[in-house]
């Protein structure tokens, strides 16, 4: 039998860290998206190609940041779920031990 243990505090801490990373990526994605909507009223003329390249880069950056946000959020949710399951199992086991002890 494999000996396996998990530290619930570390699971919860890791879940919170991944959630914070997701929040930071959300802020970064919002800022990248703001580039896309800024200065649309300017007649860029000679600099149109440069502006279009900047817009394309901002869009690409936004897409990657959103992907990162979604993945970090998913990791946070999985870790949180696992921590809750382990906590529930530990509590159930503790309750069984309490009942057994009460019987003696």
N, C-alpha and C positions, 0 to 999 in steps of 0.2 A: 504494500500500500504506500502510496506517495504521501509524504508529509508536506502539507501545504498550510500556510498561514497568511492572513492578510491583516494589515493594520488599518482599521476603520478610520482612524484620525487622518492617516496619510491619504486614504482614498478620498475622503471629504476635502482635504486640503488640495489635492491634485484636481479634483472636480472644480473647485472654486478658482484655481489658477487658470484652468482651461477656459472657464466661463469669463474670467477677466480678459484673457487673450481675445476671446470672441468679441467682447465689448470694445476693446481697443481697435480691432480690425473693422468693426462697424463704424467707428469714428473716422478711421482712415479712409474707408470706402466712401463715406459721405463727403469727406473733403476732396477726394479724387473726383467724385461726381460733380462737385461744385465748379471744378475747372471747366467741365463740359458746358455748363450753363452760364459761365461768366463771359462777359464781353461779346455776346452774340450780336449786339447792336452796332458794333464797330465795323466800319468798312475797311477791311484789312488790305485790300488792293495788292500791293507788291508782296506783302507778308502773308498772303492767304495760304500758301503751301506750308509755311512754317506753322501757322496757327492750326491748320488741318492736321499736321503731324503731331502737334501738341495735344489736340483733341483725341486723336487716335491712341496716343500713348496713355492719356488719362482714362480713356474707355477701357483699354487693356488692363491698366492698373486696377481700375474699379472692379472689373470682372474677376481678376485674381484675388483681390481682397475679399470680395463677397464669397468666393469659393473657400478661401481660408477661414472666413468667419463661420460659414456653414459647417465646415469640418471640425473646427475647434468647439463649436457649440454641440455638435454631435458627440464628440469625445467627452465633453463635460457631462452631458446627459447620461451617457453610458456609465461613466464612473460614479455618478451620483446614484444611479439605479443599482449598480453592483453594491455600493456601500449600504444602501437601504436593505437590500436582500440579505447581505451578511449580518447586518444589525438585527434584522428580524429573526434570522436563524439563531444567532447568539442568544437573543432574548427567549426564544422558544426552548432552546437547550437549557438555559438558566432556569426557566419555569419548571421543566421536567426534573432538574436536579432538586429544586426546592420542594416539589411534590414528593420525590423519593425520600428526601431527608425528613419530611413531615411524617411519612409513613413509619419511620423507625423511631 
